[in-house]
Every structure is written in structure tokens, then in C-alpha cells.
Amino acid sequence: MIDGFTKRYWAGRLVYFESQDTAEQGVKREKQLKRWRRAWKIELIEQNNPTWRDLFTEVLVEFGYEP
């Protein structure tokens, strides 16, 4: 990977996402999650994706893009 955020933080897969109706709602939710403790975030991921599989392709298909 290219040096930078993804290499530094091992951000190589999408393991959780939420859709919001508006950008404002998305920003509000993002700010809310940023205040959460790491353990709470991990619990949220594991409730929805217990194996931590990469959801990128599923997200593309859901929003009408070809993988």
C-alpha cells in the first residue's frame, strides 16, 4: 500500500457502514460515533459483522455500482 493513513492504521477493508437520508444526518452520526469508546465501536461492528468480512463489494452492489 501507499504510505499514509491506510498503511498506518491498517485500513484495508470496510467492515461497517450506515446509510443516512441526508448529509446532515450522516455528519451528525459520524460525530456521535467519534465520541464513542473503541470498545463500543468494536461491539457495534461485531453485532452486524461478527467475522469482520470486507463489505465493500456489497456496498457497491447496494448502491447500484458494478464491482
PDB file of N, CA, C, O and CB in Angstrom:
ATOM      1  N   MET A   1       0.827  -1.191   0.000  1.00  0.00           N
ATOM      2  CA  MET A   1       0.000   0.000   0.000  1.00  0.00           C
ATOM      3  C   MET A   1       0.867   1.250   0.000  1.00  0.00           C
ATOM      4  O   MET A   1       2.046   1.214   0.353  1.00  0.00           O
ATOM      5  CB  MET A   1      -0.939   0.001   1.204  1.00  0.00           C
ATOM      6  N   ILE A   2       0.270   2.321  -0.393  1.00  0.00           N
ATOM      7  CA  ILE A   2       0.942   3.614  -0.383  1.00  0.00           C
ATOM      8  C   ILE A   2       1.069   4.098   1.054  1.00  0.00           C
ATOM      9  O   ILE A   2       0.146   3.940   1.853  1.00  0.00           O
ATOM     10  CB  ILE A   2       0.176   4.649  -1.249  1.00  0.00           C
ATOM     11  N   ASP A   3       2.216   4.688   1.380  1.00  0.00           N
ATOM     12  CA  ASP A   3       2.388   5.246   2.713  1.00  0.00           C
ATOM     13  C   ASP A   3       1.303   6.283   2.974  1.00  0.00           C
ATOM     14  O   ASP A   3       0.984   7.103   2.113  1.00  0.00           O
ATOM     15  CB  ASP A   3       3.793   5.872   2.874  1.00  0.00           C
ATOM     16  N   GLY A   4       0.754   6.229   4.154  1.00  0.00           N
ATOM     17  CA  GLY A   4      -0.298   7.176   4.514  1.00  0.00           C
ATOM     18  C   GLY A   4      -1.251   6.539   5.496  1.00  0.00           C
ATOM     19  O   GLY A   4      -0.906   5.583   6.190  1.00  0.00           O
ATOM     20  N   PHE A   5      -2.449   7.078   5.547  1.00  0.00           N
ATOM     21  CA  PHE A   5      -3.440   6.649   6.528  1.00  0.00           C
ATOM     22  C   PHE A   5      -3.729   5.159   6.469  1.00  0.00           C
ATOM     23  O   PHE A   5      -3.688   4.483   7.497  1.00  0.00           O
ATOM     24  CB  PHE A   5      -4.713   7.410   6.330  1.00  0.00           C
ATOM     25  N   THR A   6      -4.023   4.630   5.272  1.00  0.00           N
ATOM     26  CA  THR A   6      -4.427   3.226   5.174  1.00  0.00           C
ATOM     27  C   THR A   6      -3.321   2.274   5.612  1.00  0.00           C
ATOM     28  O   THR A   6      -3.596   1.245   6.228  1.00  0.00           O
ATOM     29  CB  THR A   6      -4.842   2.904   3.753  1.00  0.00           C
ATOM     30  N   LYS A   7      -2.097   2.606   5.302  1.00  0.00           N
ATOM     31  CA  LYS A   7      -0.995   1.750   5.730  1.00  0.00           C
ATOM     32  C   LYS A   7      -0.759   1.890   7.229  1.00  0.00           C
ATOM     33  O   LYS A   7      -0.550   0.899   7.928  1.00  0.00           O
ATOM     34  CB  LYS A   7       0.286   2.093   4.955  1.00  0.00           C
ATOM     35  N   ARG A   8      -0.795   3.100   7.706  1.00  0.00           N
ATOM     36  CA  ARG A   8      -0.506   3.371   9.110  1.00  0.00           C
ATOM     37  C   ARG A   8      -1.525   2.723  10.046  1.00  0.00           C
ATOM     38  O   ARG A   8      -1.164   2.205  11.103  1.00  0.00           O
ATOM     39  CB  ARG A   8      -0.468   4.867   9.351  1.00  0.00           C
ATOM     40  N   TYR A   9      -2.805   2.755   9.650  1.00  0.00           N
ATOM     41  CA  TYR A   9      -3.870   2.255  10.529  1.00  0.00           C
ATOM     42  C   TYR A   9      -4.488   0.952  10.044  1.00  0.00           C
ATOM     43  O   TYR A   9      -5.547   0.556  10.531  1.00  0.00           O
ATOM     44  CB  TYR A   9      -4.950   3.292  10.663  1.00  0.00           C
ATOM     45  N   TRP A  10      -3.858   0.289   9.109  1.00  0.00           N
ATOM     46  CA  TRP A  10      -4.335  -0.994   8.570  1.00  0.00           C
ATOM     47  C   TRP A  10      -5.772  -0.891   8.081  1.00  0.00           C
ATOM     48  O   TRP A  10      -6.565  -1.811   8.280  1.00  0.00           O
ATOM     49  CB  TRP A  10      -4.228  -2.093   9.632  1.00  0.00           C
ATOM     50  N   ALA A  11      -6.107   0.207   7.450  1.00  0.00           N
ATOM     51  CA  ALA A  11      -7.473   0.442   6.973  1.00  0.00           C
ATOM     52  C   ALA A  11      -7.614  -0.109   5.561  1.00  0.00           C
ATOM     53  O   ALA A  11      -7.710   0.653   4.599  1.00  0.00           O
ATOM     54  CB  ALA A  11      -7.826   1.958   7.008  1.00  0.00           C
ATOM     55  N   GLY A  12      -7.626  -1.416   5.439  1.00  0.00           N
ATOM     56  CA  GLY A  12      -7.674  -2.037   4.127  1.00  0.00           C
ATOM     57  C   GLY A  12      -8.995  -2.671   3.778  1.00  0.00           C
ATOM     58  O   GLY A  12      -9.139  -3.235   2.693  1.00  0.00           O
ATOM     59  N   ARG A  13      -9.983  -2.592   4.686  1.00  0.00           N
ATOM     60  CA  ARG A  13     -11.277  -3.195   4.378  1.00  0.00           C
ATOM     61  C   ARG A  13     -12.392  -2.438   5.078  1.00  0.00           C
ATOM     62  O   ARG A  13     -12.194  -1.805   6.114  1.00  0.00           O
ATOM     63  CB  ARG A  13     -11.299  -4.675   4.786  1.00  0.00           C
ATOM     64  N   LEU A  14     -13.563  -2.526   4.480  1.00  0.00           N
ATOM     65  CA  LEU A  14     -14.749  -1.880   5.018  1.00  0.00           C
ATOM     66  C   LEU A  14     -15.509  -2.918   5.836  1.00  0.00           C
ATOM     67  O   LEU A  14     -16.009  -3.895   5.277  1.00  0.00           O
ATOM     68  CB  LEU A  14     -15.646  -1.278   3.877  1.00  0.00           C
ATOM     69  N   VAL A  15     -15.603  -2.725   7.137  1.00  0.00           N
ATOM     70  CA  VAL A  15     -16.255  -3.724   7.990  1.00  0.00           C
ATOM     71  C   VAL A  15     -17.579  -3.239   8.565  1.00  0.00           C
ATOM     72  O   VAL A  15     -18.315  -4.026   9.159  1.00  0.00           O
ATOM     73  CB  VAL A  15     -15.335  -4.115   9.118  1.00  0.00           C
ATOM     74  N   TYR A  16     -17.898  -1.938   8.399  1.00  0.00           N
ATOM     75  CA  TYR A  16     -19.154  -1.403   8.899  1.00  0.00           C
ATOM     76  C   TYR A  16     -19.508  -0.148   8.115  1.00  0.00           C
ATOM     77  O   TYR A  16     -18.633   0.645   7.766  1.00  0.00           O
ATOM     78  CB  TYR A  16     -19.066  -1.099  10.415  1.00  0.00           C
ATOM     79  N   PHE A  17     -20.777   0.023   7.845  1.00  0.00           N
ATOM     80  CA  PHE A  17     -21.241   1.261   7.230  1.00  0.00           C
ATOM     81  C   PHE A  17     -22.701   1.479   7.590  1.00  0.00           C
ATOM     82  O   PHE A  17     -23.417   0.530   7.910  1.00  0.00           O
ATOM     83  CB  PHE A  17     -21.053   1.226   5.690  1.00  0.00           C
ATOM     84  N   GLU A  18     -23.130   2.706   7.540  1.00  0.00           N
ATOM     85  CA  GLU A  18     -24.528   3.076   7.736  1.00  0.00           C
ATOM     86  C   GLU A  18     -24.921   4.034   6.623  1.00  0.00           C
ATOM     87  O   GLU A  18     -24.109   4.842   6.171  1.00  0.00           O
ATOM     88  CB  GLU A  18     -24.760   3.721   9.144  1.00  0.00           C
ATOM     89  N   SER A  19     -26.152   3.942   6.190  1.00  0.00           N
ATOM     90  CA  SER A  19     -26.701   4.893   5.223  1.00  0.00           C
ATOM     91  C   SER A  19     -27.562   5.891   5.982  1.00  0.00           C
ATOM     92  O   SER A  19     -28.261   5.530   6.928  1.00  0.00           O
ATOM     93  CB  SER A  19     -27.531   4.165   4.105  1.00  0.00           C
ATOM     94  N   GLN A  20     -27.505   7.139   5.562  1.00  0.00           N
ATOM     95  CA  GLN A  20     -28.343   8.184   6.138  1.00  0.00           C
ATOM     96  C   GLN A  20     -29.127   8.838   5.008  1.00  0.00           C
ATOM     97  O   GLN A  20     -28.693   8.817   3.856  1.00  0.00           O
ATOM     98  CB  GLN A  20     -27.487   9.239   6.918  1.00  0.00           C
ATOM     99  N   ASP A  21     -30.270   9.413   5.330  1.00  0.00           N
ATOM    100  CA  ASP A  21     -31.099  10.054   4.315  1.00  0.00           C
ATOM    101  C   ASP A  21     -30.518  11.379   3.824  1.00  0.00           C
ATOM    102  O   ASP A  21     -30.700  11.755   2.666  1.00  0.00           O
ATOM    103  CB  ASP A  21     -32.484  10.283   4.862  1.00  0.00           C
ATOM    104  N   THR A  22     -29.822  12.076   4.708  1.00  0.00           N
ATOM    105  CA  THR A  22     -29.253  13.363   4.320  1.00  0.00           C
ATOM    106  C   THR A  22     -27.802  13.450   4.774  1.00  0.00           C
ATOM    107  O   THR A  22     -27.372  12.719   5.665  1.00  0.00           O
ATOM    108  CB  THR A  22     -30.074  14.524   4.914  1.00  0.00           C
ATOM    109  N   ALA A  23     -27.058  14.350   4.152  1.00  0.00           N
ATOM    110  CA  ALA A  23     -25.667  14.569   4.543  1.00  0.00           C
ATOM    111  C   ALA A  23     -25.596  15.069   5.979  1.00  0.00           C
ATOM    112  O   ALA A  23     -24.689  14.701   6.726  1.00  0.00           O
ATOM    113  CB  ALA A  23     -24.985  15.570   3.592  1.00  0.00           C
ATOM    114  N   GLU A  24     -26.545  15.901   6.362  1.00  0.00           N
ATOM    115  CA  GLU A  24     -26.561  16.428   7.729  1.00  0.00           C
ATOM    116  C   GLU A  24     -26.705  15.307   8.755  1.00  0.00           C
ATOM    117  O   GLU A  24     -26.034  15.309   9.786  1.00  0.00           O
ATOM    118  CB  GLU A  24     -27.700  17.440   7.896  1.00  0.00           C
ATOM    119  N   GLN A  25     -27.588  14.349   8.463  1.00  0.00           N
ATOM    120  CA  GLN A  25     -27.754  13.202   9.358  1.00  0.00           C
ATOM    121  C   GLN A  25     -26.479  12.374   9.415  1.00  0.00           C
ATOM    122  O   GLN A  25     -26.102  11.877  10.477  1.00  0.00           O
ATOM    123  CB  GLN A  25     -28.932  12.326   8.902  1.00  0.00           C
ATOM    124  N   GLY A  26     -25.819  12.226   8.280  1.00  0.00           N
ATOM    125  CA  GLY A  26     -24.568  11.479   8.227  1.00  0.00           C
ATOM    126  C   GLY A  26     -23.483  12.128   9.060  1.00  0.00           C
ATOM    127  O   GLY A  26     -22.760  11.446   9.786  1.00  0.00           O
ATOM    128  N   VAL A  27     -23.365  13.440   8.960  1.00  0.00           N
ATOM    129  CA  VAL A  27     -22.361  14.174   9.739  1.00  0.00           C
ATOM    130  C   VAL A  27     -22.670  14.064  11.224  1.00  0.00           C
ATOM    131  O   VAL A  27     -21.765  13.872  12.036  1.00  0.00           O
ATOM    132  CB  VAL A  27     -22.308  15.660   9.311  1.00  0.00           C
ATOM    133  N   LYS A  28     -23.939  14.185  11.580  1.00  0.00           N
ATOM    134  CA  LYS A  28     -24.339  14.077  12.991  1.00  0.00           C
ATOM    135  C   LYS A  28     -23.977  12.696  13.554  1.00  0.00           C
ATOM    136  O   LYS A  28     -23.442  12.587  14.658  1.00  0.00           O
ATOM    137  CB  LYS A  28     -25.862  14.332  13.143  1.00  0.00           C
ATOM    138  N   ARG A  29     -24.276  11.641  12.779  1.00  0.00           N
ATOM    139  CA  ARG A  29     -23.980  10.272  13.224  1.00  0.00           C
ATOM    140  C   ARG A  29     -22.472  10.055  13.319  1.00  0.00           C
ATOM    141  O   ARG A  29     -21.990   9.436  14.268  1.00  0.00           O
ATOM    142  CB  ARG A  29     -24.608   9.237  12.260  1.00  0.00           C
ATOM    143  N   GLU A  30     -21.730  10.562  12.340  1.00  0.00           N
ATOM    144  CA  GLU A  30     -20.274  10.409  12.360  1.00  0.00           C
ATOM    145  C   GLU A  30     -19.675  11.070  13.598  1.00  0.00           C
ATOM    146  O   GLU A  30     -18.796  10.500  14.244  1.00  0.00           O
ATOM    147  CB  GLU A  30     -19.653  11.008  11.088  1.00  0.00           C
ATOM    148  N   LYS A  31     -20.146  12.262  13.926  1.00  0.00           N
ATOM    149  CA  LYS A  31     -19.652  12.951  15.125  1.00  0.00           C
ATOM    150  C   LYS A  31     -20.015  12.187  16.388  1.00  0.00           C
ATOM    151  O   LYS A  31     -19.232  12.136  17.338  1.00  0.00           O
ATOM    152  CB  LYS A  31     -20.218  14.373  15.198  1.00  0.00           C
ATOM    153  N   GLN A  32     -21.202  11.592  16.398  1.00  0.00           N
ATOM    154  CA  GLN A  32     -21.629  10.787  17.540  1.00  0.00           C
ATOM    155  C   GLN A  32     -20.701   9.589  17.723  1.00  0.00           C
ATOM    156  O   GLN A  32     -20.246   9.317  18.834  1.00  0.00           O
ATOM    157  CB  GLN A  32     -23.084  10.315  17.357  1.00  0.00           C
ATOM    158  N   LEU A  33     -20.422   8.876  16.637  1.00  0.00           N
ATOM    159  CA  LEU A  33     -19.565   7.698  16.720  1.00  0.00           C
ATOM    160  C   LEU A  33     -18.130   8.060  17.094  1.00  0.00           C
ATOM    161  O   LEU A  33     -17.455   7.287  17.775  1.00  0.00           O
ATOM    162  CB  LEU A  33     -19.579   6.950  15.397  1.00  0.00           C
ATOM    163  N   LYS A  34     -17.660   9.224  16.659  1.00  0.00           N
ATOM    164  CA  LYS A  34     -16.296   9.644  17.002  1.00  0.00           C
ATOM    165  C   LYS A  34     -16.111   9.804  18.503  1.00  0.00           C
ATOM    166  O   LYS A  34     -15.001   9.638  19.008  1.00  0.00           O
ATOM    167  CB  LYS A  34     -15.956  10.953  16.305  1.00  0.00           C
ATOM    168  N   ARG A  35     -17.179  10.123  19.224  1.00  0.00           N
ATOM    169  CA  ARG A  35     -17.093  10.286  20.676  1.00  0.00           C
ATOM    170  C   ARG A  35     -17.160   8.954  21.425  1.00  0.00           C
ATOM    171  O   ARG A  35     -16.871   8.899  22.621  1.00  0.00           O
ATOM    172  CB  ARG A  35     -18.206  11.193  21.156  1.00  0.00           C
ATOM    173  N   TRP A  36     -17.536   7.891  20.730  1.00  0.00           N
ATOM    174  CA  TRP A  36     -17.652   6.586  21.370  1.00  0.00           C
ATOM    175  C   TRP A  36     -16.284   6.028  21.734  1.00  0.00           C
ATOM    176  O   TRP A  36     -15.274   6.344  21.106  1.00  0.00           O
ATOM    177  CB  TRP A  36     -18.387   5.611  20.459  1.00  0.00           C
ATOM    178  N   ARG A  37     -16.279   5.196  22.759  1.00  0.00           N
ATOM    179  CA  ARG A  37     -15.071   4.449  23.111  1.00  0.00           C
ATOM    180  C   ARG A  37     -14.826   3.369  22.057  1.00  0.00           C
ATOM    181  O   ARG A  37     -15.752   2.908  21.389  1.00  0.00           O
ATOM    182  CB  ARG A  37     -15.196   3.817  24.533  1.00  0.00           C
ATOM    183  N   ARG A  38     -13.570   2.984  21.928  1.00  0.00           N
ATOM    184  CA  ARG A  38     -13.193   1.969  20.933  1.00  0.00           C
ATOM    185  C   ARG A  38     -13.957   0.664  21.150  1.00  0.00           C
ATOM    186  O   ARG A  38     -14.395   0.038  20.185  1.00  0.00           O
ATOM    187  CB  ARG A  38     -11.680   1.703  20.990  1.00  0.00           C
ATOM    188  N   ALA A  39     -14.119   0.252  22.393  1.00  0.00           N
ATOM    189  CA  ALA A  39     -14.829  -0.999  22.697  1.00  0.00           C
ATOM    190  C   ALA A  39     -16.272  -0.953  22.205  1.00  0.00           C
ATOM    191  O   ALA A  39     -16.796  -1.962  21.735  1.00  0.00           O
ATOM    192  CB  ALA A  39     -14.801  -1.277  24.206  1.00  0.00           C
ATOM    193  N   TRP A  40     -16.919   0.205  22.309  1.00  0.00           N
ATOM    194  CA  TRP A  40     -18.295   0.341  21.831  1.00  0.00           C
ATOM    195  C   TRP A  40     -18.356   0.213  20.317  1.00  0.00           C
ATOM    196  O   TRP A  40     -19.285  -0.386  19.774  1.00  0.00           O
ATOM    197  CB  TRP A  40     -18.889   1.684  22.270  1.00  0.00           C
ATOM    198  N   LYS A  41     -17.361   0.778  19.637  1.00  0.00           N
ATOM    199  CA  LYS A  41     -17.313   0.694  18.177  1.00  0.00           C
ATOM    200  C   LYS A  41     -17.099  -0.751  17.737  1.00  0.00           C
ATOM    201  O   LYS A  41     -17.730  -1.218  16.789  1.00  0.00           O
ATOM    202  CB  LYS A  41     -16.193   1.597  17.615  1.00  0.00           C
ATOM    203  N   ILE A  42     -16.217  -1.447  18.424  1.00  0.00           N
ATOM    204  CA  ILE A  42     -15.967  -2.852  18.096  1.00  0.00           C
ATOM    205  C   ILE A  42     -17.226  -3.677  18.318  1.00  0.00           C
ATOM    206  O   ILE A  42     -17.545  -4.546  17.506  1.00  0.00           O
ATOM    207  CB  ILE A  42     -14.803  -3.412  18.941  1.00  0.00           C
ATOM    208  N   GLU A  43     -17.942  -3.420  19.399  1.00  0.00           N
ATOM    209  CA  GLU A  43     -19.196  -4.130  19.664  1.00  0.00           C
ATOM    210  C   GLU A  43     -20.219  -3.868  18.561  1.00  0.00           C
ATOM    211  O   GLU A  43     -20.911  -4.791  18.133  1.00  0.00           O
ATOM    212  CB  GLU A  43     -19.771  -3.712  21.025  1.00  0.00           C
ATOM    213  N   LEU A  44     -20.322  -2.626  18.099  1.00  0.00           N
ATOM    214  CA  LEU A  44     -21.237  -2.279  17.011  1.00  0.00           C
ATOM    215  C   LEU A  44     -20.882  -3.052  15.747  1.00  0.00           C
ATOM    216  O   LEU A  44     -21.767  -3.592  15.083  1.00  0.00           O
ATOM    217  CB  LEU A  44     -21.202  -0.765  16.736  1.00  0.00           C
ATOM    218  N   ILE A  45     -19.601  -3.110  15.411  1.00  0.00           N
ATOM    219  CA  ILE A  45     -19.158  -3.866  14.236  1.00  0.00           C
ATOM    220  C   ILE A  45     -19.511  -5.339  14.394  1.00  0.00           C
ATOM    221  O   ILE A  45     -20.067  -5.947  13.479  1.00  0.00           O
ATOM    222  CB  ILE A  45     -17.638  -3.699  14.020  1.00  0.00           C
ATOM    223  N   GLU A  46     -19.194  -5.910  15.539  1.00  0.00           N
ATOM    224  CA  GLU A  46     -19.382  -7.350  15.730  1.00  0.00           C
ATOM    225  C   GLU A  46     -20.850  -7.746  15.816  1.00  0.00           C
ATOM    226  O   GLU A  46     -21.186  -8.898  15.538  1.00  0.00           O
ATOM    227  CB  GLU A  46     -18.667  -7.801  16.980  1.00  0.00           C
ATOM    228  N   GLN A  47     -21.731  -6.831  16.190  1.00  0.00           N
ATOM    229  CA  GLN A  47     -23.168  -7.128  16.169  1.00  0.00           C
ATOM    230  C   GLN A  47     -23.662  -7.298  14.733  1.00  0.00           C
ATOM    231  O   GLN A  47     -24.541  -8.116  14.461  1.00  0.00           O
ATOM    232  CB  GLN A  47     -23.963  -6.007  16.877  1.00  0.00           C
ATOM    233  N   ASN A  48     -23.091  -6.521  13.825  1.00  0.00           N
ATOM    234  CA  ASN A  48     -23.540  -6.516  12.436  1.00  0.00           C
ATOM    235  C   ASN A  48     -22.668  -7.330  11.502  1.00  0.00           C
ATOM    236  O   ASN A  48     -23.127  -7.745  10.438  1.00  0.00           O
ATOM    237  CB  ASN A  48     -23.604  -5.123  11.942  1.00  0.00           C
ATOM    238  N   ASN A  49     -21.423  -7.567  11.876  1.00  0.00           N
ATOM    239  CA  ASN A  49     -20.463  -8.245  11.010  1.00  0.00           C
ATOM    240  C   ASN A  49     -19.471  -9.023  11.892  1.00  0.00           C
ATOM    241  O   ASN A  49     -18.305  -8.644  11.999  1.00  0.00           O
ATOM    242  CB  ASN A  49     -19.713  -7.216  10.084  1.00  0.00           C
ATOM    243  N   PRO A  50     -19.939 -10.105  12.518  1.00  0.00           N
ATOM    244  CA  PRO A  50     -19.107 -10.802  13.507  1.00  0.00           C
ATOM    245  C   PRO A  50     -17.793 -11.367  12.974  1.00  0.00           C
ATOM    246  O   PRO A  50     -16.853 -11.562  13.744  1.00  0.00           O
ATOM    247  CB  PRO A  50     -19.888 -11.908  14.099  1.00  0.00           C
ATOM    248  N   THR A  51     -17.712 -11.632  11.682  1.00  0.00           N
ATOM    249  CA  THR A  51     -16.468 -12.172  11.121  1.00  0.00           C
ATOM    250  C   THR A  51     -15.574 -11.085  10.537  1.00  0.00           C
ATOM    251  O   THR A  51     -14.498 -11.383  10.017  1.00  0.00           O
ATOM    252  CB  THR A  51     -16.783 -13.199  10.049  1.00  0.00           C
ATOM    253  N   TRP A  52     -16.000  -9.849  10.614  1.00  0.00           N
ATOM    254  CA  TRP A  52     -15.247  -8.699  10.099  1.00  0.00           C
ATOM    255  C   TRP A  52     -14.932  -8.867   8.616  1.00  0.00           C
ATOM    256  O   TRP A  52     -13.846  -8.494   8.170  1.00  0.00           O
ATOM    257  CB  TRP A  52     -13.945  -8.512  10.893  1.00  0.00           C
ATOM    258  N   ARG A  53     -15.872  -9.426   7.842  1.00  0.00           N
ATOM    259  CA  ARG A  53     -15.637  -9.595   6.402  1.00  0.00           C
ATOM    260  C   ARG A  53     -15.682  -8.231   5.718  1.00  0.00           C
ATOM    261  O   ARG A  53     -16.300  -7.297   6.229  1.00  0.00           O
ATOM    262  CB  ARG A  53     -16.691 -10.559   5.772  1.00  0.00           C
ATOM    263  N   ASP A  54     -15.038  -8.120   4.583  1.00  0.00           N
ATOM    264  CA  ASP A  54     -14.983  -6.879   3.822  1.00  0.00           C
ATOM    265  C   ASP A  54     -16.329  -6.664   3.129  1.00  0.00           C
ATOM    266  O   ASP A  54     -16.768  -7.513   2.353  1.00  0.00           O
ATOM    267  CB  ASP A  54     -13.819  -6.909   2.785  1.00  0.00           C
ATOM    268  N   LEU A  55     -16.979  -5.544   3.400  1.00  0.00           N
ATOM    269  CA  LEU A  55     -18.306  -5.251   2.874  1.00  0.00           C
ATOM    270  C   LEU A  55     -18.288  -4.363   1.634  1.00  0.00           C
ATOM    271  O   LEU A  55     -19.348  -3.998   1.126  1.00  0.00           O
ATOM    272  CB  LEU A  55     -19.130  -4.601   3.935  1.00  0.00           C
ATOM    273  N   PHE A  56     -17.114  -4.013   1.145  1.00  0.00           N
ATOM    274  CA  PHE A  56     -17.003  -3.052   0.058  1.00  0.00           C
ATOM    275  C   PHE A  56     -17.835  -3.443  -1.160  1.00  0.00           C
ATOM    276  O   PHE A  56     -18.583  -2.619  -1.687  1.00  0.00           O
ATOM    277  CB  PHE A  56     -15.559  -2.900  -0.341  1.00  0.00           C
ATOM    278  N   THR A  57     -17.713  -4.694  -1.613  1.00  0.00           N
ATOM    279  CA  THR A  57     -18.446  -5.141  -2.797  1.00  0.00           C
ATOM    280  C   THR A  57     -19.947  -5.092  -2.560  1.00  0.00           C
ATOM    281  O   THR A  57     -20.700  -4.699  -3.452  1.00  0.00           O
ATOM    282  CB  THR A  57     -18.022  -6.559  -3.186  1.00  0.00           C
ATOM    283  N   GLU A  58     -20.396  -5.487  -1.365  1.00  0.00           N
ATOM    284  CA  GLU A  58     -21.820  -5.448  -1.044  1.00  0.00           C
ATOM    285  C   GLU A  58     -22.361  -4.023  -1.078  1.00  0.00           C
ATOM    286  O   GLU A  58     -23.482  -3.794  -1.530  1.00  0.00           O
ATOM    287  CB  GLU A  58     -22.068  -6.067   0.327  1.00  0.00           C
ATOM    288  N   VAL A  59     -21.584  -3.084  -0.610  1.00  0.00           N
ATOM    289  CA  VAL A  59     -21.989  -1.679  -0.614  1.00  0.00           C
ATOM    290  C   VAL A  59     -22.096  -1.181  -2.056  1.00  0.00           C
ATOM    291  O   VAL A  59     -23.051  -0.485  -2.401  1.00  0.00           O
ATOM    292  CB  VAL A  59     -20.982  -0.811   0.194  1.00  0.00           C
ATOM    293  N   LEU A  60     -21.129  -1.531  -2.892  1.00  0.00           N
ATOM    294  CA  LEU A  60     -21.182  -1.127  -4.305  1.00  0.00           C
ATOM    295  C   LEU A  60     -22.463  -1.636  -4.963  1.00  0.00           C
ATOM    296  O   LEU A  60     -23.156  -0.883  -5.647  1.00  0.00           O
ATOM    297  CB  LEU A  60     -19.946  -1.656  -5.069  1.00  0.00           C
ATOM    298  N   VAL A  61     -22.770  -2.904  -4.756  1.00  0.00           N
ATOM    299  CA  VAL A  61     -23.956  -3.505  -5.363  1.00  0.00           C
ATOM    300  C   VAL A  61     -25.229  -2.836  -4.824  1.00  0.00           C
ATOM    301  O   VAL A  61     -26.147  -2.539  -5.588  1.00  0.00           O
ATOM    302  CB  VAL A  61     -23.989  -5.032  -5.092  1.00  0.00           C
ATOM    303  N   GLU A  62     -25.279  -2.604  -3.522  1.00  0.00           N
ATOM    304  CA  GLU A  62     -26.454  -1.988  -2.912  1.00  0.00           C
ATOM    305  C   GLU A  62     -26.747  -0.617  -3.508  1.00  0.00           C
ATOM    306  O   GLU A  62     -27.909  -0.236  -3.644  1.00  0.00           O
ATOM    307  CB  GLU A  62     -26.263  -1.868  -1.409  1.00  0.00           C
ATOM    308  N   PHE A  63     -25.715   0.118  -3.858  1.00  0.00           N
ATOM    309  CA  PHE A  63     -25.900   1.451  -4.399  1.00  0.00           C
ATOM    310  C   PHE A  63     -25.836   1.497  -5.927  1.00  0.00           C
ATOM    311  O   PHE A  63     -25.704   2.565  -6.525  1.00  0.00           O
ATOM    312  CB  PHE A  63     -24.866   2.368  -3.824  1.00  0.00           C
ATOM    313  N   GLY A  64     -25.932   0.309  -6.548  1.00  0.00           N
ATOM    314  CA  GLY A  64     -26.085   0.252  -8.000  1.00  0.00           C
ATOM    315  C   GLY A  64     -24.816   0.307  -8.821  1.00  0.00           C
ATOM    316  O   GLY A  64     -24.866   0.606 -10.014  1.00  0.00           O
ATOM    317  N   TYR A  65     -23.683   0.026  -8.210  1.00  0.00           N
ATOM    318  CA  TYR A  65     -22.417   0.026  -8.954  1.00  0.00           C
ATOM    319  C   TYR A  65     -21.974  -1.407  -9.180  1.00  0.00           C
ATOM    320  O   TYR A  65     -22.248  -2.290  -8.366  1.00  0.00           O
ATOM    321  CB  TYR A  65     -21.316   0.825  -8.196  1.00  0.00           C
ATOM    322  N   GLU A  66     -21.295  -1.630 -10.282  1.00  0.00           N
ATOM    323  CA  GLU A  66     -20.739  -2.950 -10.574  1.00  0.00           C
ATOM    324  C   GLU A  66     -19.394  -3.095  -9.880  1.00  0.00           C
ATOM    325  O   GLU A  66     -18.565  -2.189  -9.954  1.00  0.00           O
ATOM    326  CB  GLU A  66     -20.591  -3.168 -12.104  1.00  0.00           C
ATOM    327  N   PRO A  67     -19.163  -4.214  -9.207  1.00  0.00           N
ATOM    328  CA  PRO A  67     -17.875  -4.401  -8.518  1.00  0.00           C
ATOM    329  C   PRO A  67     -16.729  -4.597  -9.489  1.00  0.00           C
ATOM    330  O   PRO A  67     -15.585  -4.767  -9.067  1.00  0.00           O
ATOM    331  CB  PRO A  67     -17.947  -5.590  -7.580  1.00  0.00           C
TER     332      PRO A  67
END
